[in-house]
Amino acid sequence: MPIQLGISNSLKSLVDQLSEQLGKQTSVFQPVYIVTQTAGMNIWLKQQLAQKLGIAANIQFLKPNDAIHLLFKKLSGKYLFQSISAHDLNWLIFDILNEPEFTNRFQKIAEYYNQDGLEGEIKRMALAEKIADLFDQYQVYRAHEMDRWNEGENWESLRGVRDENDEAWQKYIWNRAREIAQDKFSDKTYIGKHILQELENPESVEKLQQEVPALYFFGLSLITEYHLQIIYKVSEYIKVTFLFQNPAPWKYWYEDRSEKIVDFLKHIGKYESYEEAEGNPLLTSWGRLTQNTFKMFFKDDDTLNALEDFGVKEPATDSLLHQVQNSVFNNQKDEIHFSPEQISDGTITLNSCYSPTREVEVLYNYLVHLIDQENENLSARDIIVMVSDIDLYGSYIKAVFDNAPYKFPYTIADESYVVSDTISNALHSILSLGEGQFTSEKVISILDFSAIRRRFQIEDLDSIRRAVDAANIRFGFSGNREDDTDYVSWEYGLNRIMFGLCMHGGEEYGEGESSFYPIDIVEGFDMFNIVRFVHFVRVLKQNIKSRAQSRNITKWVQYVEETLFTFIGEIDENPDEDYILLQNQLEQYNRLDSFYEKNVDYEVFKYNFLPTLANARQSSNFASYGITFCSLIPMRSIPFKVVALLGMDLDKFPRQNRPVSFDLIEKKKQTGDRDIKENDKQLFLDTLLSAEKYFYLSYVGQSSKNNEPIPPSALVDELVDFIATRSENADAVRDNFIQKHPLHGFSKKYNTRENPELYSYLLNNISGEAKPLGEKKEQEFDFDEIELSRLISFLRNPPKGYYQRVLNCYYDDDEVGLEEVEKFNLNHLEKWFFKDMYISDIQEISDAFIDKQRKLGNLPLKNMGTIEIEKVIEEMRTARDAFRGCCGDEEEQSLDINLLINDSVLTGKIHGSFGENLVRYSVSSKSDDRKLAAFIEHLALAAHGESRTLHFVDKTGAIHRATPLSQGEAKEILSNLMSFYTTGHKELLPFHFDFVPKNTKNLKEFYESKLDSYLIVDDFNNRFPDIYVQKAIRAGEFAKEGRFERYEELLELFTDIINNRFEKL
């Protein structure tokens, strides 16, 4: 009987046909074999069949290769338990490449990897893996030619082809591998020949008909000649049904040429003038894979005659999306026109963003908008989101959707096990860590895995980070004494931590260069946490050191199992899916000892083993709960009301074919050969046609570094061009169809009347106003007594004071990650520390002092530390001399303040009084806030009746003397300042010394420009002078009514103090 070939443009219609055929099956105990291409299709199809049949039981889903192996097994084919897999072939070829006969006979090939040391071994493994992959392709796409290799002959298709010498060495490796593995060698060509031979045996056919009465191929986008040859023969004995999706089932478009092909033929002079590019450009350009598949089927007249369409549904023309789908269905080229209403109906949406994070944020806003404004009756399960790299986008999806104000249920279907908190990822991280990568951040990141924390009973990572940072641990097991790197090593740092647990104070322990300063920063329960951490680091260090000895594969598998037990422990009786998969992978490696027993270095084993962990993916979450996020292939062509594609970047999609120079298939291509680019183009077409109501696209279209535009995928460009050229104003559509989004989600461009397409639901208030501050703490501030230090601190930075005192919000400016390299120079804060120490004469700068600071981690290693100190001394010498001159020979005194101002008692202690002088200094070039602080102390002394002359020394050594004040005048100014202090606890004072202009002309314009610069909506300077000011401006506090007037008052008061109350000496 011929193959039954059913086609439809609707996948749901094909399901109806399949369910009708399955409904005729009489026995539930007879397995149903359905061949598909993806796990996502399996789950969706099972759900559809269960809904239509009431139950979907005893269905076995296969991939095309699985179907061939099923037929082989049912037709008396026997697999040896230890038959080598395609993965095992890597190691067999790795060994063959090192055989003297091969290296002598094919010296040019051997030159690539015949190098001393580890690099040559890894190159040999990389070449072996590539050859094994090519052999797997050859068996499928060149099965007939591989038969010729088996018989000692060359490929017919390569006769006269340039560089045919590449065949000789590959043919040698293939036959040598067959010779070594003998009956364990897995050869698809042998499997195919065995099936065809056994079909001549009536007993085998009868057995096949009883056990596999029917095979259903559902929703495949491609089939190879190898598979089709076998299936054609099998269809003579059992029922074989292919249910294919055809974008234009009523049109014979399989010979149509795309415009690009026509242009190419014209260019090479092989195009007749009467010929035209026929058909819809989207269909002919993107549907070549479907064309080739049907061409292979139509070689058989019986199959062509048996072609039948089922439930073909012509798309409507009521929206832009449906009109595009209709044009593809009818294979229309020029007969289409898109109205302005269709162009703007939102059924096809294209967004250009600055980063993957922004893509996810914009998608979230789009989905909320559909429900909020478009009043769409959507379930979360009506939405599918496919991304070009699910491992990249997965973390952004979790960050945005888990913290968004309106929650969507969702699942990430096929994320790799090595990008989340899994056993596989934990093991992958440990095995990837070597002595050269044994840095502070990488070691602590191992503890991000909950299974490892539980194993070592470690609970508080923050205290561990603080201890590692304080101990100045940067990299290396023990470092090198000659270059001082032992001071930043783990061994030196752990000693400082452990001795710090036992000793109080910071006294030096030991003598000479090997001495160290224990760090006394841990106490209480944290001590147990730190001890466990030190144990963990030493166990990890020993684990890495044990890799130095080469071993055979079996021994390396034992090492992996020991590592798993050491860092994870015993596994529960009901292990997770990834652990089961990991065990299967290790078992596969254990089988290698039957034909490969040689020792290899760890790096070679790791190079081959780690990708098996990285490539393992979750497979049970497709269409299981809420919105499904997945990579592009698993859910292709499955219909959803809303279909979204993210990551449609120029360099990401479609993927490019990158064949190696010795790929024999590429030397003479044939119809049906694997083509990644054409596969992705077909996927894009299938996805466009599967969208029932909305089709959404986004890509990174603007550079976050320089704001330069980045073009989208060529397929996105083709879609836009197709729509634009068939509209009333093509140029306007091209300019406006893609919506460009701002760099940041908090941009003030969102939620405005000027651009209604820019909306955001990630802000608390969607009316267009800025996101407000949080609610104030419910407390009454007691101003009966005000500390002088708190008054000064608050007025130096009023927004910071408001956030910390009123809102109880503290923003940490510390670095997120630990330092992983040695210190080469001093940052601004570290320079300030040494400048302050030098100018105030707190400690003498000597060789012993420099050596101590180097051991403490405060200075760069070796001579660089001395050089940095010398720079500080040179820069601050003038200021230090000026400071000493102001102090004179007087002893420093401290004065107590206690006076009544505005019904409040101002209290405090003022240091730095030398005789009749109050001396202050600044080591920063921006010293206005310090000048203000010094003047407030000067006011307090004057108001208290203590007569002192304030001298302020700036960084250059210039001396600024404060003008004398009467007691009454000092109290009046203090009263004004304290009034602002109390007001600043009721409302945020919109002032910072960064807002002081050079002149007061156009003050309003200056103020507004400063607000814009802090918002950094469209600029790329991501450094904020003050995070509290930035937060307040984002919250709209600086822009509230009356705030500019308040700013003017503060500016007038503070600039009067800075500019008019000091005279330069």
Secondary structure, DSSP 8 states (H G I E B T S, - for coil): ---EEEEES-HHHHHHHHHHHHTT---TTS-EEEE-S-HHHHHHHHHHHHHHHS---SEEEE-HHHHHHHHHHHTT----TT---HHHHHHHHHHHTTSHHHHHH-HHHHTTT--SSHHHHHHHHHHHHHHHHHHHHHHHHSHHHHHHHHTT---GGGTT-TTTHHHHHHHHHHHHHHHHHGGG---HHHHHHHHHHHTT-HHHHHHHHHH-SEEEEES-S---HHHHHHHHHHTTTSEEEEEEE-SSTTS--TT---HHHHHHHHHHT---TT----S-HHHHHH-HHHHHHHHHHTTSHHHHHT-EE-S------SSHHHHHHHHHHTT-SSS--B-HHHHTSSSEEEEEESSHHHHHHHHHHHHHHHHHTS-----GGGEEEEES-HHHHHHHHHHHHHHSSS---EEE-S-BGGGSSSHHHHHHHHHH--GGG-BHHHHHHGGGSHHHHHHHT---HHHHHHHHHHTT--B-SS--TTTTGGGGSHHHHHHHHHHHHH--S---BSSGGG-B-------TTHHHHHHHHHHHHHHHHHHHHGGGS-B-HHHHHHHHHHHHHHHT----SS--HHHHHHHHHHHHHHGGGGT----B-HHHHHHHHHHHHHT-B--S-TTSSSEEEEETTTTTT--EEEEEEE--BTTTSS------TT-HHHHS--TT---HHHHHHHHHHHHHHHEEEEEEEEEE-B-TTT--B--B-HHHHHHHHHHHTTBS-HHHHHHHSEEE--SSTT-TTTT-SS-TT---SSSS-TTSS--------S-----SEEEHHHHHHHHHSHHHHIIIIIS------S-SS---S---S--HHHHHHHHHHHHTTSS---HHHHHHHHHHTSS-SHHHHHHHHHHHHHHHHHHHHHHHHHHTT--EEEEEEEEEETTEEEEEEEEEEETTEEEEE--SS--HHHHHHHHHHHHHHHHHT---EEEEE-TTS-EEEE----HHHHHHHHHHHHHHHHHTTTS-----GGG--SS-TTHHHHHHHHHHHHH-SS------S-HHHHHHHHTTGGGSTTHHHHHHHHHHHHHHHHHHSEEE-
